[in-house]
């Protein structure tokens, strides 16, 4: 089953919605044109008499032009995707495909083409029919749409030129990281998450080894989990559900997705299974490790011998501080969603903030041993984290700081 997020990020969704809207609008305006006398439409401001051949030529020209521009825009987008994949990493292509502006541009051009086609089929001459009919209002709306499309084309050129800049790409990746960090490490306990549940050890409250297991019926990465849906199922069936396959994990048929405190009926098992969305690739929506990995990948590719761009890595480390510093100060992952009585209903296992920070410094240090500017940026980030470290995290970065200073001195 396709999740709503995957549908909205697909390149076909917005063009399909706009296309259907264009067809409906064309039929409505043609119906209005048929209902109004010719004298009325000719008397409206900015509307004038229009011959059937003239209307067809106008609609044909607009429709053909918009389809051509749509093809050109799509070609430019594909070229940008190829450049991004080879330069910054194939996992970042999703950012361009999910870009609402790119989807809007393609949807605008294709919907204008569909509108013109639908309206053009209603234009009749006296040779075609006993009486000529030209939907004057609908044709003039097509003219207005073409004027609007010119503005959309200018916007697209500006947008695509800005989106390929590394700073723009890093900003979008950082937005993904900030969004998922807000879910995994909330600033304050939510209504369904108690402070006690947030800080208890992972061993406490877990289900016994002989608990009922919900297994995967397909292969793929766990992309998203419908947490509220799982909580409702757990409350309704009086269960405690522990999610075993967290977002970012690859599962195959038969792997456990979740375990429940008691056996459930087949319908409930299917509901639990549907709450977990599987896909061919990881996504940053609920996978905080992957969201950080995208930012690290930009830094690492900047250090590749073919690129030799350490300042890309420097900016990635500097920008990551905007998310990691607040997390290092107070970040504790959610470990349970509670039912209406305040008891754990859904148990989860998000990674600790320490694991994220360790993976960042381990990866950057591996590829930046001969890059003083990057090592200095890593040292600045460590110092920022040390300044806000809670009592439980004091000294946790000592090994990383020693390693970075040693590489910088050597």
C-alpha positions in Angstrom: 0.0 0.0 0.0 1.3 3.4 -0.9 1.6 5.8 1.9 0.2 9.4 1.6 3.7 10.7 1.9 5.0 8.6 -1.0 2.1 9.6 -3.2 2.5 13.3 -2.5 6.2 13.1 -3.3 5.7 11.3 -6.6 6.1 13.3 -9.8 2.7 12.3 -11.1 0.4 13.3 -8.2 0.2 17.0 -8.6 0.0 16.9 -12.5 -2.8 14.3 -12.1 -4.7 16.6 -9.7 -4.2 19.7 -11.9 -5.1 17.7 -15.0 -8.4 16.5 -13.6 -9.2 20.1 -12.4 -8.4 21.5 -15.9 -10.8 19.0 -17.5 -13.6 19.8 -15.1 -13.0 23.6 -15.5 -13.0 23.2 -19.3 -16.4 21.4 -19.2 -17.9 23.9 -16.8 -16.9 26.9 -18.9 -18.0 25.3 -22.1 -21.4 24.6 -20.5 -21.6 28.3 -19.3 -20.7 29.4 -22.9 -23.5 27.2 -24.3 -26.0 28.6 -21.8 -25.2 32.3 -22.4 -26.5 34.0 -25.6 -23.8 35.3 -28.0 -24.8 38.9 -27.4 -24.0 38.5 -23.7 -20.5 37.0 -24.2 -19.7 39.6 -26.8 -20.7 42.4 -24.4 -18.5 41.2 -21.5 -15.3 43.3 -20.9 -12.2 42.0 -22.7 -14.2 39.5 -24.6 -15.0 39.9 -28.3 -16.3 37.9 -31.2 -14.1 35.0 -32.2 -14.5 32.8 -35.3 -14.4 29.0 -35.1 -11.1 28.8 -37.1 -9.6 31.5 -35.0 -10.6 29.8 -31.8 -9.2 26.5 -32.9 -5.9 28.0 -34.0 -5.6 29.9 -30.7 -6.3 26.8 -28.6 -4.0 24.6 -30.8 -1.1 27.1 -30.6 -1.4 27.4 -26.8 -1.8 23.7 -26.2 1.1 22.8 -28.5 3.4 25.4 -26.9 2.6 24.3 -23.4 3.3 20.7 -24.2 6.6 21.6 -25.7 7.5 23.8 -22.7 6.5 20.9 -20.4 8.8 18.5 -22.2 11.6 21.0 -22.0 11.1 21.6 -18.3 11.0 17.9 -17.7 14.2 17.5 -19.6 15.9 20.2 -17.5 14.6 18.5 -14.3 16.0 15.1 -15.4 19.3 16.7 -16.2 19.4 18.3 -12.8 18.6 14.9 -11.2 21.4 13.3 -13.1 23.9 16.0 -12.0 22.8 15.8 -8.4 23.0 12.0 -8.4 26.6 12.0 -9.7 27.8 15.0 -7.6 26.1 14.8 -4.3 24.9 11.2 -4.1 21.9 9.2 -5.5 20.1 9.3 -2.2 19.6 13.0 -2.5 17.6 12.7 -5.8 14.5 12.3 -3.6 14.8 16.0 -2.6 14.3 17.1 -6.2 11.5 14.7 -6.9 9.7 15.8 -3.7 10.2 19.5 -4.6 6.7 20.9 -4.7 7.8 23.7 -7.0 9.0 21.3 -9.7 5.8 19.3 -9.4 3.8 22.5 -9.7 5.5 23.7 -12.8 5.0 20.4 -14.6 1.4 20.2 -13.5 0.7 23.8 -14.7 2.0 23.2 -18.2 0.3 19.8 -18.6 -3.0 20.9 -17.2 -3.0 23.9 -19.6 -2.5 21.5 -22.5 -5.3 19.2 -21.3 -7.6 22.3 -20.9 -7.0 23.4 -24.4 -7.6 20.0 -25.9 -10.9 19.6 -24.1 -12.1 23.0 -25.1 -10.9 22.7 -28.7 -13.1 19.6 -29.3 -16.2 21.7 -28.6 -15.4 24.3 -31.3 -17.7 23.8 -34.3 -18.0 25.5 -37.6 -21.1 25.6 -39.8 -19.5 22.9 -42.0 -19.1 20.6 -38.9 -22.6 21.3 -37.6 -25.8 23.2 -38.5 -24.6 26.1 -36.5 -21.2 27.4 -35.5 -20.2 27.4 -31.8 -17.1 29.0 -30.2 -16.8 28.9 -26.4 -15.6 32.5 -26.1 -15.2 32.5 -22.3 -13.3 29.2 -22.3 -11.0 30.3 -25.1 -10.1 33.6 -23.3 -9.4 31.7 -20.1 -6.9 29.6 -22.1 -5.3 32.9 -23.1 -5.1 34.0 -19.5 -3.6 30.6 -18.6 -0.9 30.9 -21.2 0.0 34.3 -19.8 0.3 32.8 -16.3 2.3 29.9 -17.7 4.9 32.4 -19.0 5.4 33.6 -15.5 5.6 30.0 -14.2 8.3 29.4 -16.8 10.4 32.3 -15.6 9.9 31.1 -12.0 11.0 27.6 -12.9 14.3 28.8 -14.5 15.0 30.9 -11.4 14.0 28.0 -9.0 16.0 25.3 -10.8 19.1 27.5 -10.9 18.9 28.1 -7.2 18.0 24.5 -6.2 21.3 23.1 -7.7 23.4 25.3 -5.4 25.0 23.3 -2.6 23.7 25.7 0.1 20.1 25.2 -1.1 20.5 21.4 -1.1 22.1 21.4 2.3 19.3 23.6 3.6 16.6 21.2 2.4 18.4 18.2 3.9 18.8 20.1 7.2 15.0 20.8 7.2 14.4 17.1 6.9 16.7 16.4 9.8 15.2 19.1 11.9 11.6 17.8 11.2 12.4 14.2 12.1 14.5 15.2 15.1 11.4 17.0 16.4 9.5 13.7 16.3 12.1 11.5 17.7 13.4 13.9 20.4 10.6 16.2 21.3 11.4 19.4 23.2 8.7 18.5 25.8 6.8 15.4 26.5 3.7 15.1 24.3 0.3 14.1 25.7 0.9 10.4 24.8 4.5 10.3 26.0 5.3 10.4 29.7 8.6 11.6 31.1 8.9 8.3 32.9 8.6 6.4 29.6 11.1 8.7 27.9 14.0 8.1 30.4 13.5 4.5 31.5 16.1 2.0 30.3 15.4 0.0 27.1 15.2 -3.2 29.2 12.3 -2.1 31.4 8.7 -2.7 30.3 9.7 -4.7 27.2 7.6 -7.7 26.2 8.6 -11.3 27.0 10.4 -13.4 24.5 7.3 -15.6 23.9 5.1 -12.7 22.9 3.0 -12.9 19.7 5.0 -11.8 16.6 3.7 -9.8 13.6 5.9 -10.7 10.6 6.6 -8.9 7.3 4.8 -10.2 4.2 7.2 -8.3 1.8 10.8 -7.2 1.5 12.0 -3.6 1.8 13.1 -0.8 4.1 10.7 0.4 6.8 10.0 3.9 5.6 7.2 5.1 7.9 5.1 3.7 10.8 1.6 5.0 11.5 2.3 5.6 15.2 -1.2 6.9 16.1 -2.8 4.1 14.2 -0.8 1.6 16.2 -1.7 3.3 19.4 -5.4 3.1 18.5 -5.2 -0.6 17.7 -3.3 -1.3 21.0 -6.0 0.6 23.0 -8.9 -1.0 21.2 -7.5 -4.5 21.5 -6.1 -4.0 25.0 -2.5 -4.8 23.8 1.0 -3.6 24.3 2.7 -3.4 20.9 6.5 -3.2 20.6 7.8 -2.1 17.2 10.8 -4.2 16.4 11.5 -3.0 12.9 12.1 0.8 13.3 12.2 3.2 10.3 15.4 2.6 8.4 15.6 -1.1 8.9 15.6 -3.5 6.0 13.3 -6.5 6.4 12.5 -9.6 4.3 9.5 -11.8 4.3 9.1 -13.4 7.6 11.1 -10.9 9.6 9.4 -9.6 12.8 7.8 -6.1 12.4 6.3 -6.0 15.9 5.5 -8.1 18.9 2.3 -7.9 20.9 1.5 -8.8 24.5 -1.1 -11.3 23.4 -2.2 -13.2 20.3 -4.5 -11.3 18.0 -7.0 -12.2 15.3 -6.0 -12.2 11.6 -7.8 -8.9 11.0 -5.8 -7.2 13.8 -2.6 -8.7 12.5 -3.3 -7.3 9.0 -4.0 -3.8 10.5 -0.7 -3.9 12.4 1.1 -4.9 9.3 -0.5 -2.2 7.2 0.6 0.4 9.8 4.2 -0.2 8.6 5.1 1.1 5.2 7.8 -0.7 3.3 9.7 0.6 0.3 12.8 0.1 -1.9 14.8 2.9 -0.2 15.2 4.7 3.1 13.5 8.1 3.5 14.1 10.8 6.1 10.5 11.3 7.3 10.9 9.1 10.3 14.5 7.7 9.9 16.6 10.2 11.8 19.8 8.3 11.1 19.2 8.5 7.4 18.4 12.2 7.6 21.7 12.8 9.3 23.4 10.5 6.8 22.3 12.6 3.9 24.0 15.7 5.4 27.1 13.6 6.1 27.1 12.2 2.6 27.3 15.8 1.1 30.3 16.4 3.3 32.0 13.2 2.4 31.5 13.7 -1.3 32.9 17.1 -1.1 36.1 15.5 0.2 36.4 13.0 -2.6 39.5 13.3 -4.8 37.4 14.2 -7.9 35.6 17.1 -6.1 38.3 18.3 -3.7 35.8 20.7 -2.1 36.5 20.8 1.7 34.3 23.9 2.2 31.2 21.9 1.4 32.1 19.6 4.3 32.8 22.6 6.5 29.4 24.1 5.7 27.7 20.8 6.4 29.3 20.5 9.8 28.5 24.1 10.6 24.9 23.7 9.6 24.5 20.5 11.5 25.1 22.4 14.7 21.7 24.0 14.4 20.1 20.6 15.0 22.7 18.7 17.0 23.4 21.3 19.7 19.8 21.5 20.9 19.6 17.7 20.9 22.8 17.4 22.8 21.4 19.8 25.4 18.1 18.1 26.1 17.5 15.4 23.6 16.1 12.1 24.9 14.3 9.8 22.4 10.7 8.8 22.9 10.5 5.2 24.1 6.7 4.7 24.5 3.3 6.0 23.4 0.8 5.9 26.2 -2.9 4.9 26.3 -5.6 7.0 27.9 -4.7 5.6 31.3 -1.1 6.6 31.1 0.2 3.1 30.5 2.6 2.2 27.7 0.6 1.1 24.6 3.4 1.2 21.9 7.0 0.6 22.7 9.7 2.1 20.3 13.5 2.0 20.1 14.8 5.2 18.5 18.6 5.7 18.4 20.2 7.8 21.2 21.6 11.2 20.4 25.0 10.0 21.3 24.8 7.4 18.5 24.1 10.1 16.0 26.9 12.3 17.1 29.4 9.4 17.2 28.5 8.3 13.6 28.9 11.9 12.4 32.4 12.4 13.8 33.6 8.8 13.0 32.6 9.3 9.3 34.0 12.8 8.9 37.2 12.0 10.7 37.7 9.0 8.4 37.6 11.1 5.2 39.1 14.3 6.5 42.4 13.3 7.9 44.3 15.5 5.4 41.8 18.4 5.4 42.7 20.9 8.2 39.7 23.1 7.4 37.3 20.3 7.9 39.0 19.1 11.1 38.8 22.6 12.5 35.1 22.7 11.7 34.7 19.4 13.5 36.5 20.7 16.5 34.3 23.8 16.5 31.2 21.6 16.6 32.7 19.5 19.4 33.3 22.7 21.4 29.8 23.8 20.8 28.4 20.5 22.0 30.6 20.5 25.1 29.3 24.0 26.0 25.7 22.8 26.3 26.3 19.2 27.4 24.1 18.0 30.3 25.7 16.4 33.3 25.0 12.9 31.8 26.9 13.8 28.6 29.9 15.7 30.1 33.1 14.1 28.7 31.3 11.9 26.1 33.1 13.7 23.3 36.6 13.5 24.8 37.7 10.7 22.5 36.5 12.4 19.4 38.2 15.7 20.5 41.5 13.9 21.1 41.3 12.2 17.8 40.5 15.4 15.9 43.2 17.4 17.6 45.7 14.7 16.9 44.8 14.6 13.2 44.9 18.4 13.1 48.3 18.5 14.7 49.7 15.7 12.6 
